[in-house]
């Protein structure tokens, strides 16, 4: 059966991820200092069950992702002259509106554009599938400019202007930041949101032009956006006399038609139904008639269009060319419509039909992220040099990725049996103390009873080892449960760092280093960097061939050997700081090698399309 996953689900998933970034621990990582078979052609990457272990094998360092470094983005579609743009339609598939398409041999571009001044516009009407020749510039958020067509027939809705800070931090050649702000930021972005009209109608599409609509003034219809109507005098709001254009000499000739006015700028200002015509230019209009006609205004007579729906205030006029309905122009968009139908009638002519295009929930401009399909997230981190000595500053890497909720190395322990505790409590292992268990620490049930539950510690009693969390456990952890603590440091070195006092020569990056003997190594790895100044050797790709040692295998005291290099006696070893194969890798990218230097800043950006 036909089904669809709506854009609402994509937005929900994106927002859930942003909540994870804000409330939990999400890290960018880099790995793989060793080369590909061909460094110009990175290996393909697949969503296998070894994704986490592959990432950890040569992981070098990580940096925590902050919510301030995440922003929704849309594709960067710049306005260009002589392109056809799709128009907003509440019945169109959003994915179609966001995609360049070919329809009846004509190319149609997505329904929003971005100008050189970083203003964003949504196409409300494309003037009957015309080419766009006038760049939108309006910054109006109220009044007739919202639905007044440009000279090329296009109606554009001003959505927002990109802030300079977002431009400098997030703008790329292909992606454009987009936000729906929740409070007044002293820009017109907020004015647009607060002045949006829910259920307004800014476009009524002619679906059939009909024929025979010849009871018009001027007799040729309304063929231009400028003034080309007839002159009139006004006795009262409901009584006017047409003074040019050779009106009909037949009484009642125009009854049931609309009379509307344009100002000297060609803007349609008011419309009223004709209830009587005297055959000599005298017209009676339905109340309230024409109230604001001023010097220089001109009049038009055209078929009547009425609307039936659950909103109020919508009015429009039919513009006729060659006795057929050419377009329908909004006079007042009304509000509150979720359904609406149009009916066209006239004393002569038939067959014209039209469809009402209703604005999205909240109105055009009320939620740019939702309206323009901003279900893509740009996330970024900057690695600056050695981050104050926290990470390696040389060698290369060939993988970047994102990992969620990795655990601190050594923090995974078995909980104790429950006895007399509330549902918000867990009895920690005797090895945990108040020095490493503090309020605000994130604890996750790693395995056993209650697996997967993430909680925040509010208090810890060092004498009883009972930790109280801020939210009750759904499934109570017990002695079958193992728990661990989420990593929270801003920057994390994931290399094993071996210290020494003396060494015979400098170690070449990517060299094999090991404890034990060849083919019977009790610990083995690859050197990432040899820091001769601070007498440290950074090692990754940790493993072993034999022995009972546990990760990270190296003792930090047993003599080590470098293949093709020196041997030396360590004075200690620290790290890695993340427990191997913990957390969930949600993104992995293989790339050509990027070399690191102490002075270098790497601005890594990832687009996640939900």
Secondary structure, DSSP 8 states (H G I E B T S, - for coil): ------HHHHHHHHHHHHHHHHHS-EEEEEE--S--SSTTS-------TTHHHHHHHTEEEEEE--GGGEEEEEE--B--TTBEE----TTS-HHHHTS-EEETTEEEE-SEEE-TT-EEEEEEEETTT--B-S-------SSGGGT---TTSEEEEEEEE--HHHHHHH--SSEEE----SS--SSHHHHHHHT--TT-EEEEEEEEEEE-----BSTTB--SSS---B-EEEEETTEEEE-SS---SSTTTTTT-EEEEE-TTS-EEEEEEEEEE-SSSEEEE-TT------TT-EEEEE-EEEEEESSEEEEEEEEEETTEEEEEEEEEEEE--SSEEEEEE-SS-EEEEEEEEE--TT-TTS-HHHHTT--EEEEEEEEETTTTTTS--SSEEEEEEEEES-BBTT--EE-----S--TTEEE--TT--TTT--TT-EEEEEESTTTT-EEEEEEEETTTTEEEESS--SS---TT-EEEEB---SEEE-SEEEEES--SS---TT-EEEEEETTEEEEEEEEEEEETTTTEEEEEEEE-SSSS--TT---SSS-EEETTS-EE-EEEEE---B-TT-SEEEEEEEEEEEE--TT-EEEEEEEEE-
